[in-house]
Amino acid sequence: QVQLVESGGGLVQPGGSLRLSCVASGLTFSSYAMSWYRQAPGKERELVAGSSNYGDSTTYEDSVKGRFTISRDNAKNTVYLQMNSLKPEDTAVYYCNAKFFVYRYWGQGTQVTVSS
C-alpha cells in the first residue's frame, strides 16, 4: 500500500520560511518523479515544483521561482519543499505527488497559512 505523508505546514508571517517534508512508503521511491502541488480555497490545484527521480532535473511554477526549492533524499524516501520569502498568496493546502508512468499517488495535504 502506497502512502505519502506530508508534514511541516503551519502559520507563518509574510517573509518567513517553512520546510515541507513528504515521506513515501510502499513504492520504489527512486523510480518516481516527485512533485508538490497546492490548492487555495476556490482555486484549482496547481503544480508548484517538481523533481525528476534522481533530482537532477527540477521545475518550478513562475511565482515561486527563486523562493522555493524542491529536493529529495532517495535514501530516506523523502522529498522536501523549502519555502522562503513566503507571501500571503502562498496560502494553500500543499500536496505531495508521486508519478511513475501511469501510476500516480497523492498525500493527504498539509496546510500552509501566510498571515500577519
Secondary structure, 3 states (H helix, E strand, C coil): CCEEEEECCEEECCCCCEEEEEEEECCCHHHCEEEEEEECCCCCCEEEEEECCCCCCEEECHHHCCCEEEEEECCCCEEEEEECCCCHHHCEEEEEEEEECCEEEECCCEEEEECC
